[in-house]
Amino acid sequence: MPQQTSKKHLTPITTLKQIFGDSLVTSKAICHQHGNDESFHEPHAPDAVLFAKSKQDVVKAVDVCREYKTPIIAYGTGTSLEGHVAALQGGLCIDVSNMNQILAVHHEDLQCVVEPGVRRIQLNEYLRDTGLFFPIDPGADASLGGMVSTRASGTNAVRYGTMRDNILSLEVVLANGTIIKTAKRAKKSSAGYDLTSLMIGAEGTLGIITEITLKLYGIPETIASAVCTFPSVDDAVNTTITTIQSGIAIARIELLDEKSIEAVNSYSNLALQVAPTLFMEFHGSPESVKTQSEAVGEIAAGLGGSNFRWTTNTEERSKLWQARHDAAYACKALRKNCEFMATDVCVPISRLAECIVETQKDIQDSDLLAPILGHVGDGNFHLVLLVDPTDPSEVGRAQDLHERMIHRALSMDGTCTGEHGIGYGKIDYLEAELGQATSAMQLIKQALDPDNIMNPGKILKIS
Amino acid sequence: MPQQTSKKHLTPITTLKQIFGDSLVTSKAICHQHGNDESFHEPHAPDAVLFAKSKQDVVKAVDVCREYKTPIIAYGTGTSLEGHVAALQGGLCIDVSNMNQILAVHHEDLQCVVEPGVRRIQLNEYLRDTGLFFPIDPGADASLGGMVSTRASGTNAVRYGTMRDNILSLEVVLANGTIIKTAKRAKKSSAGYDLTSLMIGAEGTLGIITEITLKLYGIPETIASAVCTFPSVDDAVNTTITTIQSGIAIARIELLDEKSIEAVNSYSNLALQVAPTLFMEFHGSPESVKTQSEAVGEIAAGLGGSNFRWTTNTEERSKLWQARHDAAYACKALRKNCEFMATDVCVPISRLAECIVETQKDIQDSDLLAPILGHVGDGNFHLVLLVDPTDPSEVGRAQDLHERMIHRALSMDGTCTGEHGIGYGKIDYLEAELGQATSAMQLIKQALDPDNIMNPGKILKIS
């Protein structure tokens, strides 16, 4: 076993180099890139990056790393938002982006099997001719492996659920080098512990995902989009609550606050009224889409909504949702040379308006610029803090605001992260949220990864 | 610590008696009843039954049992089907049926919080005036705690999902005596390992559930039911596949084979044509229910379906679904003095017709009587073997048939149990189904319950 010195990882890397040759890269630029995600958290480069080609590569790498107790961090596209890919203790990054084959489409079962490096847009382009699609859309063109690992969701979750609801089975390489398949392809099962769900959202701390069986859906016959402005966040949220309680299967319902609307108007060349606004989408037959749109229009009107417009025009719809997808960049463009701190919380929808309004007041009182965007149907919203990194006072106020927002969400029986995950950015908040349950998580982590080689320093602090 | 003798459990029971007084019962009749479920598996009585009144009672009992390494088996209503409540090694049964309070209804959040002894029908009666309901319906009037623990589903799962999809959070007493809360009430979260899902379907082997936060749904404005007969199982299954692929959100779609129809005709005084038959249900607005019913009628007609009738008449609908719920008893009534072996498997829907047809042929070749009933939208079906327990040859043929059916389902990428669970009845099949994954389950079990006191002998064989 190697000495605990700065040369700690030299021996395993040499061993890995002998096995993998050119697939193992140690160049500074590649290592730096792989230790960095899209978050504001400090990047940490791994000692080497393995561009894995197969599950056998993953097993071989895990076997070497276990022998040397070398950290292993899986990498898909690096679009995570809580420092998930940062190699906090160095070690080996396993880049799975070349494991990008769509292995099977089971049309009648509404399922497909993919490697973890397959990206969301790649999958839907591949599926288009089959009439099927995979609905989970976190915004970024993320890898499916990464989406599984962070329990991602996004704009469509209000109708189609999150990654938790859309994975049937996973193949995972455990720290002990065994390959497990967590479930068969049956749509449901009561056979044993739900290891599929355990691995979803585990952020690579319990194993490396090498195959994913996903649920698919028929591409809707008709898609309509709608926009509506409201006098207050409260009215927009109440419209959402009433819509969902009415059983309307709305596909997307997104809240943008005044600041976000300013940002998208400017960035995406729109002329929306600057007010709390809902962007919506409806999926179904032409008649059902019409019924849904009109029903929501009526609900909105009853709650002070104005300018409700719905359309099945593809161009208008694409423009609207492109603007929503670009909203984070639009927010960033509100202020030059700023650092961009994206964070999310999620609360029971009955507390959402209160949580957003209190947060908006806190932003104002803190003299900060921070548009709010929300997957309001799920009670989930994002804060996009735009901070001058050269102003320590402003950075401090931003950090304090962030912390207060999380504790506000927790006090409302909410979670410190609805869809971004814990990574190392929110590791301090997990225990505040779940208390003793984190001890049970520790026991599971220790049982499956006794040497703490799987993405150490993420989700849990291992003492 | 006590000696490993037949008096092994005497000391802990005495200790428990001192703590719980009359709430601890050791009478033979009560113990026998609590070691028995509705399955054909041999019952095993516990040494005592604690009628727990609170989570504090559960913690105290777990603390004593841990000290003495005494097995603990949770009990709700005893309606499980794989020997889940059998006290294979004696020990303490914790009956939670008195923990039956509905603690909160969060109307705007479509959630409620209940104790584990609350029963399905009790909950829906309580909710009726709120306009909300909990859709999971396994047939039996089971306790919610039991439904969580077996990952139950039933007729509504094709639209509303299973227990896996409808639990937001659990409070659980672990073997080490700590009470954990697995999640907050936010609709979604990416915060740490999904302990909620891990506990769902764990059959009381990882802890005792003391509180459940459930998802609720609006009671549909209109409910329609429909019946349709088919020339073959294949046609009925293809109608189901096409319906689901068309995006029709059918609420229930149940297959009854010829033998089941004979049974329900006789038992429930119906006059259905003896042929493979679909019972269906649609939820929605009056228009949407009409659209859905007519669309499925057209699909069925194109696949040879005949006598398609749909109705919103409550009496007709109730009669139909009462017949479906009574189908197991109806099957039993086909043969006097028989033993009733109920079992279930689940396969990808593309393989369902093949799996059922092969099983029907096998039943015929084995000279057995065994109607088939299926939650066909999920690829899940039940075999109701009617066996003369005094005929060893017939019992043997039934066991062989059962085993072949399970291996047939596994060979089709299916599961040995879609909704009944493993218990001790299917413990030998779990490894056949999931291989190495069961070793990972063993590691988790050992980490959370190192002394194997939580429902030992269920799901996993602990060596």
Interface residues (C-beta under 8 A of the other chain):
Chain A: H106 E108 D109 L110 Q111 T150 R151 A152 S153 A157 G161 T162 R164 D165 L174 T178 I179 I180 K181 T182 A183 K184 R185 A186 K187 K188 S189 S190 A191 G192 Y193 D194 L195 S197 L198 I200 G201 A202 L206 Y217 G218 P220 E221 I241 I244 Q245 S246 G247 A249 G284 S285 E287 S288 T291 C346 V347 P348 I349 S350 D378 G379 N380 A409 L410 D413 G414 T415 C416 T417 G418 E419 H420 G421 I422 K426 Y429 L430 E433 L434 G435 Q436 A437 T438 S439 A440 M441 L443 I444 K445 Q446 A447 L448 I459 L460
Chain B: H106 E108 D109 L110 Q111 T150 R151 A152 S153 A157 G161 T162 R164 D165 L174 T178 I179 I180 K181 T182 A183 K184 R185 A186 K187 K188 S189 S190 A191 G192 Y193 D194 L195 S197 L198 I200 G201 A202 L206 Y217 G218 P220 E221 I241 I244 Q245 S246 G247 A249 G284 S285 E287 S288 T291 C346 V347 P348 I349 S350 D378 G379 N380 A409 L410 D413 G414 T415 C416 T417 G418 E419 H420 G421 I422 K426 Y429 L430 E433 L434 G435 Q436 A437 T438 S439 A440 M441 L443 I444 K445 Q446 A447 L448 I459 L460
